[in-house]
Amino acid sequence: MTKMMFPYHICLFSEHFLVAVPVAVVAAVGGFLVSQYLNRRSCKKGQVNTCINKDSPKVVHSFDMEDIATKAVYCRCWKSKKFPYCDGSHTKHNEETGDNVGPLIIKKKDA
């Protein structure tokens, strides 16, 4: 009786194997395609500037030194509501992300 069951188990195993291999291949290819799609989407999320002058190909601000009274504090985290001036938004950004960005401070030398 044992000899009769053994060929049946091999046949059953090979049928499962013939089904399992294509399923595994489809799952692997599907997983790869999903990961590629998600990686492409996450690149957009990695942008530093998420909301300031997005219609412009390049955000540039310039200031004359004569226009600066004694000190000017400029944003470098792109989160400020008063951009290009710093409003302290980098503090929250640093707490949330573990980053260490701070403002650019320009002072006139004391004469």
TORPA-4810 file (N, C-alpha, C, O; in nm, 3 decimals):
<nodes>
NODE_1_0.081_-0.119_0.000_0.000_0.000_0.000_0.086_0.126_0.000_0.047_0.227_-0.059_M
NODE_2_0.200_0.122_0.064_0.289_0.236_0.068_0.343_0.267_-0.071_0.357_0.384_-0.107_T
NODE_3_0.373_0.166_-0.148_0.426_0.188_-0.281_0.323_0.254_-0.371_0.362_0.328_-0.462_K
NODE_4_0.197_0.233_-0.350_0.094_0.293_-0.434_0.073_0.440_-0.398_0.042_0.521_-0.486_M
NODE_5_0.089_0.478_-0.271_0.069_0.616_-0.230_0.185_0.705_-0.272_0.166_0.823_-0.302_M
NODE_6_0.304_0.650_-0.275_0.422_0.730_-0.305_0.414_0.797_-0.442_0.439_0.917_-0.451_F
NODE_7_0.381_0.724_-0.550_0.370_0.792_-0.680_0.260_0.898_-0.682_0.273_0.999_-0.751_P
NODE_8_0.154_0.877_-0.606_0.046_0.976_-0.601_0.097_1.106_-0.539_0.064_1.214_-0.589_Y
NODE_9_0.175_1.098_-0.432_0.229_1.217_-0.366_0.325_1.292_-0.457_0.326_1.415_-0.458_H
NODE_10_0.406_1.221_-0.533_0.497_1.287_-0.626_0.418_1.358_-0.734_0.451_1.471_-0.772_I
NODE_11_0.315_1.295_-0.783_0.231_1.356_-0.886_0.163_1.480_-0.830_0.156_1.583_-0.897_C
NODE_12_0.113_1.471_-0.708_0.047_1.584_-0.645_0.147_1.698_-0.621_0.114_1.814_-0.643_L
NODE_13_0.267_1.665_-0.577_0.371_1.765_-0.554_0.408_1.835_-0.684_0.421_1.958_-0.686_F
NODE_14_0.424_1.760_-0.791_0.462_1.822_-0.918_0.350_1.911_-0.972_0.379_2.012_-1.036_S
NODE_15_0.225_1.877_-0.947_0.114_1.963_-0.990_0.116_2.094_-0.912_0.095_2.201_-0.969_E
NODE_16_0.141_2.086_-0.782_0.152_2.208_-0.700_0.271_2.292_-0.745_0.263_2.415_-0.750_H
NODE_17_0.380_2.224_-0.777_0.500_2.294_-0.821_0.474_2.368_-0.952_0.519_2.481_-0.971_F
NODE_18_0.401_2.304_-1.044_0.371_2.367_-1.172_0.280_2.488_-1.156_0.284_2.579_-1.239_L
NODE_19_0.201_2.492_-1.052_0.116_2.608_-1.025_0.193_2.712_-0.944_0.178_2.832_-0.967_V
NODE_20_0.274_2.668_-0.850_0.343_2.760_-0.759_0.449_2.842_-0.830_0.467_2.960_-0.797_A
NODE_21_0.520_2.786_-0.925_0.627_2.860_-0.994_0.572_2.979_-1.071_0.623_3.089_-1.052_V
NODE_22_0.471_2.965_-1.155_0.418_3.083_-1.224_0.360_3.188_-1.127_0.373_3.308_-1.150_P
NODE_23_0.296_3.141_-1.020_0.242_3.236_-0.922_0.356_3.313_-0.857_0.345_3.434_-0.838_V
NODE_24_0.464_3.246_-0.822_0.579_3.313_-0.761_0.643_3.412_-0.857_0.682_3.522_-0.817_A
NODE_25_0.653_3.375_-0.984_0.711_3.466_-1.084_0.624_3.589_-1.101_0.675_3.701_-1.104_V
NODE_26_0.494_3.570_-1.111_0.402_3.684_-1.125_0.410_3.773_-1.001_0.409_3.896_-1.013_V
NODE_27_0.417_3.714_-0.883_0.426_3.793_-0.760_0.557_3.871_-0.755_0.558_3.987_-0.715_A
NODE_28_0.667_3.810_-0.796_0.796_3.878_-0.795_0.798_3.994_-0.894_0.844_4.103_-0.861_A
NODE_29_0.749_3.970_-1.015_0.745_4.077_-1.116_0.651_4.188_-1.071_0.683_4.306_-1.085_V
NODE_30_0.536_4.151_-1.017_0.442_4.251_-0.967_0.502_4.333_-0.854_0.487_4.455_-0.851_G
NODE_31_0.569_4.269_-0.762_0.635_4.340_-0.652_0.741_4.435_-0.701_0.754_4.547_-0.651_G
NODE_32_0.819_4.391_-0.800_0.922_4.477_-0.857_0.861_4.599_-0.924_0.909_4.711_-0.905_F
NODE_33_0.755_4.579_-1.002_0.691_4.692_-1.070_0.629_4.790_-0.971_0.639_4.911_-0.990_L
NODE_34_0.567_4.739_-0.867_0.510_4.827_-0.765_0.620_4.906_-0.695_0.604_5.025_-0.670_V
NODE_35_0.731_4.842_-0.663_0.841_4.913_-0.596_0.899_5.021_-0.686_0.934_5.129_-0.638_S
NODE_36_0.909_4.994_-0.816_0.959_5.096_-0.908_0.863_5.214_-0.916_0.906_5.329_-0.920_Q
NODE_37_0.735_5.186_-0.919_0.634_5.292_-0.923_0.640_5.378_-0.797_0.636_5.500_-0.805_Y
NODE_38_0.649_5.314_-0.682_0.654_5.388_-0.556_0.783_5.467_-0.542_0.782_5.577_-0.487_L
NODE_39_0.894_5.414_-0.591_1.020_5.488_-0.586_1.014_5.613_-0.672_1.065_5.717_-0.633_N
NODE_40_0.952_5.604_-0.787_0.937_5.722_-0.873_0.851_5.827_-0.807_0.880_5.946_-0.816_R
NODE_41_0.745_5.785_-0.741_0.656_5.880_-0.673_0.726_5.944_-0.555_0.705_6.062_-0.529_R
NODE_42_0.808_5.870_-0.483_0.873_5.924_-0.364_0.979_6.027_-0.400_1.014_6.110_-0.316_S
NODE_43_1.031_6.024_-0.521_1.129_6.125_-0.561_1.066_6.263_-0.559_1.132_6.359_-0.519_C
NODE_44_0.944_6.275_-0.599_0.875_6.404_-0.594_0.862_6.451_-0.450_0.874_6.571_-0.423_K
NODE_45_0.839_6.361_-0.357_0.824_6.399_-0.218_0.956_6.445_-0.158_0.957_6.516_-0.057_K
NODE_46_1.066_6.407_-0.219_1.196_6.444_-0.168_1.239_6.584_-0.205_1.347_6.628_-0.165_G
NODE_47_1.157_6.656_-0.279_1.194_6.791_-0.316_1.201_6.878_-0.192_1.119_6.865_-0.101_Q
NODE_48_1.299_6.968_-0.190_1.314_7.059_-0.078_1.206_7.165_-0.081_1.138_7.188_0.019_V
NODE_49_1.189_7.230_-0.194_1.088_7.334_-0.209_0.955_7.269_-0.246_0.939_7.218_-0.357_N
NODE_50_0.861_7.271_-0.153_0.733_7.207_-0.178_0.621_7.304_-0.214_0.515_7.260_-0.258_T
NODE_51_0.643_7.436_-0.197_0.530_7.526_-0.221_0.566_7.667_-0.267_0.474_7.743_-0.298_C
NODE_52_0.689_7.707_-0.272_0.725_7.847_-0.301_0.759_7.864_-0.449_0.851_7.800_-0.500_I
NODE_53_0.684_7.950_-0.517_0.706_7.983_-0.659_0.723_7.858_-0.745_0.817_7.851_-0.824_N
NODE_54_0.634_7.761_-0.732_0.646_7.636_-0.806_0.630_7.655_-0.957_0.672_7.568_-1.034_K
NODE_55_0.571_7.767_-1.001_0.556_7.792_-1.144_0.685_7.844_-1.206_0.696_7.851_-1.328_D
NODE_56_0.782_7.880_-1.125_0.910_7.932_-1.174_1.010_7.817_-1.191_1.015_7.729_-1.105_S
NODE_57_1.089_7.818_-1.299_1.187_7.710_-1.317_1.300_7.714_-1.214_1.363_7.612_-1.185_P
NODE_58_1.326_7.834_-1.158_1.432_7.849_-1.059_1.396_7.965_-0.967_1.366_8.075_-1.016_K
NODE_59_1.398_7.944_-0.838_1.363_8.049_-0.742_1.491_8.123_-0.704_1.584_8.065_-0.649_V
NODE_60_1.492_8.254_-0.734_1.609_8.337_-0.705_1.562_8.467_-0.641_1.467_8.529_-0.689_V
NODE_61_1.627_8.507_-0.533_1.601_8.636_-0.469_1.735_8.706_-0.453_1.835_8.643_-0.418_H
NODE_62_1.738_8.836_-0.477_1.860_8.912_-0.452_1.824_9.038_-0.374_1.715_9.093_-0.388_S
NODE_63_1.919_9.082_-0.292_1.898_9.198_-0.207_2.023_9.285_-0.212_2.135_9.233_-0.218_F
NODE_64_2.005_9.414_-0.209_2.118_9.506_-0.202_2.162_9.518_-0.057_2.078_9.525_0.033_D
NODE_65_2.290_9.521_-0.036_2.343_9.534_0.100_2.295_9.663_0.165_2.277_9.669_0.287_M
NODE_66_2.274_9.766_0.085_2.228_9.894_0.140_2.088_9.883_0.198_2.050_9.960_0.286_E
NODE_67_2.009_9.787_0.149_1.872_9.770_0.196_1.864_9.697_0.330_1.759_9.696_0.394_D
NODE_68_1.973_9.636_0.371_1.974_9.563_0.497_2.011_9.662_0.608_2.115_9.726_0.602_I
NODE_69_1.925_9.673_0.707_1.948_9.768_0.817_2.072_9.726_0.896_2.182_9.772_0.866_A
NODE_70_2.057_9.643_0.994_2.172_9.593_1.070_2.184_9.441_1.059_2.294_9.386_1.070_T
NODE_71_2.072_9.375_1.037_2.072_9.228_1.032_1.955_9.181_0.946_1.846_9.238_0.952_K
NODE_72_1.978_9.077_0.868_1.872_9.013_0.790_1.882_8.862_0.813_1.991_8.806_0.814_A
NODE_73_1.767_8.798_0.831_1.763_8.654_0.857_1.682_8.589_0.746_1.563_8.616_0.730_V
NODE_74_1.748_8.501_0.668_1.686_8.440_0.551_1.662_8.290_0.574_1.740_8.222_0.639_Y
NODE_75_1.552_8.243_0.519_1.511_8.103_0.531_1.598_8.014_0.442_1.628_8.048_0.328_C
NODE_76_1.637_7.898_0.497_1.707_7.798_0.418_1.634_7.664_0.418_1.681_7.568_0.357_R
NODE_77_1.520_7.656_0.487_1.448_7.529_0.493_1.330_7.524_0.396_1.269_7.418_0.379_C
NODE_78_1.297_7.633_0.334_1.186_7.645_0.238_1.050_7.626_0.303_0.952_7.601_0.232_W
NODE_79_1.039_7.636_0.432_0.912_7.616_0.501_0.851_7.747_0.551_0.736_7.747_0.596_K
NODE_80_0.924_7.856_0.544_0.880_7.983_0.601_0.759_8.040_0.529_0.751_8.038_0.406_S
NODE_81_0.665_8.090_0.606_0.547_8.158_0.549_0.584_8.298_0.502_0.508_8.360_0.428_K
NODE_82_0.699_8.349_0.545_0.745_8.482_0.505_0.863_8.472_0.409_0.943_8.566_0.401_K
NODE_83_0.876_8.362_0.337_0.990_8.338_0.250_1.013_8.458_0.158_0.915_8.509_0.103_F
NODE_84_1.134_8.504_0.140_1.263_8.444_0.172_1.313_8.472_0.313_1.424_8.431_0.348_P
NODE_85_1.234_8.540_0.394_1.277_8.568_0.531_1.239_8.452_0.622_1.138_8.385_0.601_Y
NODE_86_1.320_8.428_0.723_1.297_8.319_0.818_1.188_8.356_0.917_1.183_8.468_0.967_C
NODE_87_1.099_8.261_0.944_0.998_8.281_1.048_1.011_8.174_1.158_0.922_8.161_1.243_D
NODE_88_1.120_8.098_1.157_1.142_7.995_1.258_1.083_7.860_1.224_1.086_7.770_1.307_G
NODE_89_1.030_7.844_1.104_0.968_7.716_1.064_1.068_7.601_1.066_1.029_7.485_1.077_S
NODE_90_1.197_7.631_1.054_1.298_7.526_1.054_1.300_7.448_1.186_1.340_7.332_1.188_H
NODE_91_1.258_7.511_1.294_1.257_7.444_1.424_1.164_7.323_1.421_1.202_7.214_1.463_T
NODE_92_1.043_7.342_1.370_0.946_7.231_1.359_0.997_7.128_1.259_0.989_7.007_1.283_K
NODE_93_1.050_7.175_1.146_1.105_7.086_1.043_1.215_6.998_1.104_1.217_6.877_1.082_H
NODE_94_1.306_7.059_1.180_1.416_6.984_1.241_1.366_6.880_1.341_1.418_6.769_1.346_N
NODE_95_1.264_6.915_1.419_1.208_6.820_1.516_1.143_6.702_1.446_1.155_6.588_1.491_E
NODE_96_1.073_6.728_1.334_1.001_6.622_1.263_1.094_6.531_1.184_1.067_6.412_1.172_E
NODE_97_1.203_6.586_1.131_1.288_6.510_1.039_1.423_6.471_1.095_1.491_6.386_1.039_T
NODE_98_1.464_6.533_1.207_1.598_6.508_1.259_1.703_6.588_1.184_1.823_6.566_1.203_G
NODE_99_1.661_6.679_1.099_1.752_6.764_1.023_1.813_6.869_1.115_1.773_6.880_1.231_D
NODE_100_1.910_6.944_1.065_1.973_7.047_1.148_1.983_7.181_1.075_2.074_7.259_1.101_N
NODE_101_1.891_7.206_0.983_1.895_7.329_0.904_1.860_7.449_0.990_1.780_7.440_1.083_V
NODE_102_1.921_7.562_0.958_1.894_7.687_1.029_1.893_7.801_0.929_1.914_7.779_0.810_G
NODE_103_1.869_7.922_0.976_1.860_8.037_0.885_1.999_8.087_0.843_2.100_8.055_0.904_P
NODE_104_1.998_8.167_0.738_2.117_8.241_0.696_2.104_8.379_0.759_2.007_8.451_0.732_L
NODE_105_2.200_8.417_0.841_2.196_8.547_0.908_2.306_8.634_0.851_2.424_8.597_0.852_I
NODE_106_2.267_8.751_0.800_2.364_8.847_0.746_2.359_8.971_0.834_2.254_9.032_0.853_I
NODE_107_2.477_9.008_0.887_2.486_9.126_0.974_2.585_9.224_0.913_2.682_9.185_0.849_K
NODE_108_2.559_9.350_0.935_2.657_9.452_0.898_2.759_9.460_1.010_2.726_9.450_1.128_K
NODE_109_2.885_9.477_0.971_2.990_9.492_1.071_2.975_9.624_1.143_2.937_9.725_1.084_K
NODE_110_3.005_9.622_1.271_3.005_9.747_1.347_3.128_9.828_1.305_3.239_9.776_1.298_D
NODE_111_3.104_9.955_1.278_3.214_10.039_1.230_3.302_10.089_1.342_3.398_10.160_1.317_A
</nodes>
